[in-house]
Amino acid sequence: MGRTLTLWRPVGPEELDLVRASGWRRWPPRLPEQPIFYPVLNERYAVKIARDWNVPASGAGYVTRFAVDADFAARYPVRQAGGRDILELWVPAEELAEFNDHLVGLIEVVHEFHVKPSAPPP
């Protein structure tokens, strides 16, 4: 094994629970409406998604970081999903198990965000 590529993935609580159940070693299979697994190449973009999308949708958002064998990851296209720094690696759902086999080390949570409790009425 040579070089690795560091990737980030913003997740909500349900996906995080599935990753935890894997021993922090695998991403769960995609749902039928999720044909692509798309980790991101920029931590800042992952933070934005976790904070601005996952928290309102599910009450919490987490940014995970993980490494994958860089030579293996090179087979997947990098897509620009918006601005210059908004880059995603697109892995077809049917190839996720093989992608998981090329992870190096554990998936780790590096940021977490939660709904802020509302202030009690005066």
N, C-alpha and C positions, 0 to 999 in steps of 0.2 A: 504494500500500500504506500502510495506516495503522497502527493499533495491532497489537501482537503479544501472544500469550499464551505465557508460559514454562511448559513442561511437563517432567517428569522421567520416565524409564523405567528401571527396574531390569532388567538383562539378565545372562545367563550368557555364557560365552566363545564359544559357537557363534553366538548372535545378534550379539554384538559383532563377530565376524569378518565376518559378512555386511554389517553397517553399514560397517565399514572398507572392504570391497570396493566399496561404493557411492561411495567418496570422502567418506564421512561426510555424505551428502546424502539418503539414503532408508532407510526401514525395510523389511525384507524381507517378502515375502508371508507370510501366516499359513499354518500347517500345517492340514490338514483338521480336526484336533481343536481348532483355535483360531479360533472364529468371530468373535471380537472382538479388536481391538487396543486395549489400554487403558493409555495413559500416565497418570501420576498428577499431581495438582495440588499436591503437597506434597513437598518434598525429604526431609523427615524420614521420611515413609512409604516413599519410594523407597529410602532407606538401609536401613530395617528389612527390606524385602523382599530387597534385594541381599545383605545381611549374613546374615540369618537363614534365608532360603530358598535363594537361588542358591548360596551357598558350600557348604552341605551337599549340595545336589543335584549340583553340577558342579565343586566345588573352587575356584571363584572367582565373585565377583559384582561388577557394575559399575553405577554410577548414571550415566546419561546425562542431559544437559540439552539442550533444543532449543526453538526458538520456532516458532510457527505463526501465520498471519494470524488475528487474533482474530475478525474478522467471519465468516470461513469456519468456524472452530472452534465458533462459537456454534450451528451446526446440530446438534451432537452433544450428547447428554444427559450431564450430570455425574451419576455414581452414587455414592452413599455406600456404601462396601464394609465398613463396620464403624462405628468411632467417628466422632465429629463431624469430625475432620480427615483421615479416610481417604476421600479423594475420587479418583475415576477418571473420565476422559473415555472414553466408549465409542464406538469407531469400528468399524462393521461391516467385516469382513475384505474384502469385495468393494469397499469404498470406500477402501481403504488407498492405492492408487496415486494417486487424486485428492487424498487427504490429504497425501501426500508432495509433490505439486505445489505445495502451499501452505506448505511449510516455509520459514522465513526464516533464512538462514545455515546453518551447519553443526551437526551433532549432535556434542556434545563429552562426553567422559568427565570427570566431576567428582569421583567417589569410586571406589575399588576396594578389594575385600576378597578375601583368599585364606585357604585353610586354613593354620592355623599349623603349622609343622613340629613334629613331636613331639620332645621332648627325648631325646637319646641315653641309653640305659640306663647306670646308674652303674657 
